[in-house]
Amino acid sequence: MKAPAVDYLRPRTLTEAVDLLAHASVEARVIAGGQSLVAMMNLRVASPGLLIDIARLPELHAVASYSDAVTLGACVTHAAIEDRRVADPSRGLMPRVASTLAYRAIRTRGTIGGSLALSDPAAEWPAVLAALDAEVVLYGSSGRRSLKCTEFTTGIFQTKLAQNEILESARVPKLSPDARYGYVKLCRKSGEFASALAVVVTDPRRGYSRVVSGAANGSPLVLADTSRLVAEGPRDPDALRGTISGDLDRASDRHFDDFQRNLHTVAAMRAVQQVLV
């Protein structure tokens, strides 16, 4: 199938793009890489009356490095992160993750902002940036506001992005040289969406440790007890498995069946073991 007829506009500034969103008389959607939205339109899952193309807005491609963080514009592509053409605050985690996203052709057009704004539960960036304690910057009619990634995604394809807002950038704290990370993606074959995803980030110098499960029937799931266990150091595998299982069991709203619970437990254990070895 092909997408239905749609109006198309390319604003020259971010402010103009927000104004178009705010005053559109039909359903308006923002498009950048289009690697998800166009497919959804072709399948008639999404049928906007207006596409607002932000792909060429220079401010959305900007990357700024500060003493404690790096800000990545929403239109920075997965391939740019994979190839290390932009500053990497994660000391290798983000390029590693980017290399596992779909296929190279998609990575050259797909954007980090698009992934966060769509909030597909099986997507990698929402979980990874939640593990890195990153925040998103949203620009709308009332100005800018920032939200932690753990607060931004609220459910399956659901975020706190308002109708008249555009995700402008992601601010990612810099990991210290003492930091370690683990990343495991379980899928049927390379390039497919994850069936289970686990990201572990621990940074003793900052007193920070977090374990996150992705593809978890909703927003990224922070495993609180497991995060504390990782901060304490190596533990017996049985104790680790029990703590992970406890975190998953407490997330009763996710409705994991036995197969899913086992997948997420295995992914989390493998990711934690990458950090604690």
Secondary structure, DSSP 4 states (H G I P E B T S, - for coil): --PPP-EEE--SSHHHHHHHHHH-SS-EEEESS-TTHHHHHHTTS---SEEEE-TT-GGGS-EEE-SSEEEEETT-BHHHHHTT-S--TTTTHHHHHHTTSS-HHHHTT-BHHHHHHH--TT-HHHHHHHHTT-EEEEEETTEEEEEEHHHHEEETTEES--TTEEEEEEEEEPPPTT-EEEEEEE-SSTTSPPSEEEEEEEEGGGTEEEEEEESSSSS-EE-HHHHHHHHH----HHHHHHHHHHHHHH-GGG---HHHHHHHHHHHHHHHHHHH-
